[in-house]
Amino acid sequence: MARKELGYVELEWTCPNCKTRNPGLTKTCQSCGAPQPVDVSFQSKADEQLITDEDKLKQAQKGPDIHCGFCGARNPADAVICSQCGGDLKQGKARESGKVMGEFKTGTETKTKCPNCATENPANAQICVKCGAPLNAALKPEEAPKKGLSLGCLIALGIAGLLAIIGIISLISMGAKRSDMVGSLSNAKWERIISIEEYGPVQKQDWRDMVPSNAQMGDCYDKVRDTSDSPSGNSVEVCGEPYTVDKGNGVAEVVQDCHYDIYDSYCTFTVDEWHSGTDQIAEGSGLNASWPSADLDATHRESSRTERYTLYFSANGKDYSYQTSDFQLYQRAQPGTRWKITVNGFGSVVSLEPAN
């Protein structure tokens, strides 16, 4: 995913000495003159506006500022010698950068109230317009906190979860339970199926360049086939919400994560090919199982054969059934014969053998 640059916004920092809020590009406190320490971070403003001033833009495009290793003064990224003490900035420490500050928002109506005289000031005001006192940072509007679940709901969810666990354990226990008994075979039924394929027109969909040359074309429409970080022939740019990333020099870069949806023609078409037809089915009871007749012509062919046999037993006053595809086993299923059957907790026969 490509990152699209939209511009820059100035951040701010709060002086730890006098609590005055200062523009991000200002390196010393505008109230008491104290330099910004390396451990004092930048914060987003309540109302973010893209920088248009050319001088500020040039500063924004530089890398993270460097704090002098001798006096701690903050210097621009391209400085070689400290502007305050003349020290070699190779011994300095670059400010952290790359942190995502949050969603880019403009036009907020947030106000900040002066803690000294209670006057309401514009969102980004740093000094009270009435008394000149330093202002705390105005908070951006926040979503109302989501209400948590009540105690009753939590208890109900806990009980429901416990019952679900008990139910699962019960199902496993029932499936694992085994009971051996002797039953008498009361009936036997069979079913045999021949699956048929037929050759003829089939309506399908695919990309235009994947449609067979002998197909009859139908309607086509544009559909997203792929994505890319760069534009191509038939592509549309799709971007997420703008957000800000700290540059480490008093500004944040406003960016969007973008990609390109690449469209192509997706078409309906008709083509002659083999496909599922009408199955031929034969069924009955007793031991004389037979396959259904399948009269095939040039446009029909046999696909597969399936056989199912169901044996019915009476044991201990209850009825049970067992299904198999083993024809040899079915041939031994004479009515009235006795069988050892194993039944699980659900009443299903899981294994059997003739009783001696």
C-alpha positions, 0 to 999 in steps of 0.5 A: 500500500502506497502512502500519499503525502497531502502536506504538513501541519504544525504541532505544539509543545508545552514548556515544562517550566511555565506550562506555556504551549508553544508552536512546534517550530519554536525551539524555545518557550515564547513565555519564559525562554527555556529551551525545549528539552529532548524528552518533551514531546510534540502534540497535535493541535485541536484544529489542524491546518495545512502549512502554506508558508514557504519558510515553514514548509522548507523547515517541515521537509527537513529531517528530525531536529537534533539536540546538542550533546553539550548544551541540549539546545534543539537544532535543525536536521541540517545543522552541523554546529550547535546554534547556542554553544557551537558544539559539534552536533555529531555528538547530538541526539536526533528527536524521535520521528515516525509516530502516528499522531492520529486522524487529521481533523480541521474546523473543530469548534473546540474552545479552551478556557483560561484557567486564570480568568475563565475566558474562552479562547480559540482552540489553538490559542496558546496565551489567553486573549484577555489576561495573557496567561498560558493556556492548557491544550484544548482537547479534540472532540471525542466520541461518547464512551461506549457503555459496558455490559451490565452485571446482569448481562455479564452473568447471563453471558457467563451462564450461557457460555458455561451451558455451551461448554457443558453441551459440547462435553455432553456431545463428545461423551455421547459420541464416545459412549458404546453399547454392545447388543445382539439384534435381529435383521428385520429389513434391508434396502438398497439404492444404486445411482449412475451419475450422467453427464451431458454435452451442451450449452452452459452459461458461465462467467469469467474475465474477457481474456479467459473466455474460450474462442468458441463461446457465445458472448453475453453481457460484460461489465467492469469489475475489480480484478487486481490492486496495485500501489501504482496507477495503470490503464483502467485503475481507480485510486482508493484512499483511506482517511488522512492521518498525521505522522510526527516528523520530529521537527515540530511538524507532522506530515499529513498522509493517506494510505492509498492503492489502485483498484484495477478494473477489467471486463467480466463477461457472461458467455455460453459454451458447449461442454460436458456438465451434470445431467439427470442421474439414473436411480434404482432402489428396492428391498431384498438382496436382488440389487441391480443397476439402473439402465442407462441408454447413452447417446453421443451427447451423454456419458456415464460419470460415476456409480454410487451404491448405498445399502441400509440394514435395519435391526431390532434389539432390546425393543428398539429399532436401529439402522446401519448404512454401508456401501459394502455389497458383500456385507449386504449379501449376508444380510438375510432377514431374521439373521442375528448380528452383534451391533455396537451403538453409540450414545446417539443411538447410531450403529457404528459397527456390526458383525454376524453373531455366532 
